[in-house]
């Protein structure tokens, strides 16, 4: 077992002595007799440490760094911090108290060079010590903030990434989440999107179930929206906005929940069609608040109905309502890029509708229904077939599209057998009814 982890029984109580000597040493240091004060404190530190009096020892260590700091003797302060942390048989409580006092000094230091020196010393003496991991994390965050103010974002992000706060047992959950959110923000601002995504998975979204965590929840999902927008994952963005919309603090503000729900709808219709998107669409449609934003409800219904959509009419009808107005926050459909994405989603919807109602259709008629050129219509169909959204084959010689699914021999035989059984059942029923009519006729 390490020396610093051993349990020491207190043999002598130095609390009365410390209560007298510490004020005396502070007075001596204030009058310029710093060395004399430190000599007395050094002797008392050794006595309290050898006697096993951890509480008194911690008071002495705190006094040592305090008088050094007040005397503005920075070399001596750094030397005392380094030496006292390396003392043989030191108490964890004493070192923790001393480090905490030194950390309190950092915001008080106005000189940037001295502040950086003190931070580096504290980071050095706390390295590898679990019992002061919280203090090390906080002082590292302060260092990252200094680098960020100096426009050294990459340096700040790298320093903060050293902290694996999710493994800290003594740190409160809220503080852990704040640290991770700061790591995410710095990584995103340095365009390290992969690391941002990895760090985001360290936060369990179950933590946001409590109403007290609304602020952190909003910060987290807004950062996730920025990240998912970079990856153009519109379904994930829609889910992020839905989480913001369902936050109690947002629900209490009409303007905020309407804005969030509008973005849920917009990004939902911008996302690619799949089972997850269909499920999300069905859940959003059942929301009673959707009726309070009728144009968004109508456009969502268009994509949930098995009917062909005319892109020109849809844009003409909804463009003025889905775009932001003067004095309002911008919307995703303020950009032509997203309108082009929406046009593709309309075409994909129309292809699925055609596949539902047609088994065979000419390529020219197919293109006319989509209001596209022949080449673009064929390209869009091929993309949907590759994704597995629809099943289709194009006969280029005849210019015909076949939407019927290919069936293997076993499926054909099973279908034939089922049809045959159905026919035989119908014949049996007819025979029974004919026999019944004959019997009734004979009786009459």
PyMOL commands that set and color helices and strands:
alter all, ss='L'
color gray80, all
select helices_A, chain A and resi 3-5+15-30+34-51+54-70+74-85+92-106+112-126+130-149+153-161+165-167+173-189+193-200+205-209+211-230+234-245+248-251+254-270+275-285+288-292+294-304+311-322+332-334+336-357+363-370+374-387+409-443
alter helices_A, ss='H'
color red, helices_A
select strands_A, chain A and resi 360-362+393-395+400-402
alter strands_A, ss='S'
color yellow, strands_A
deselect
rebuild
show_as cartoon
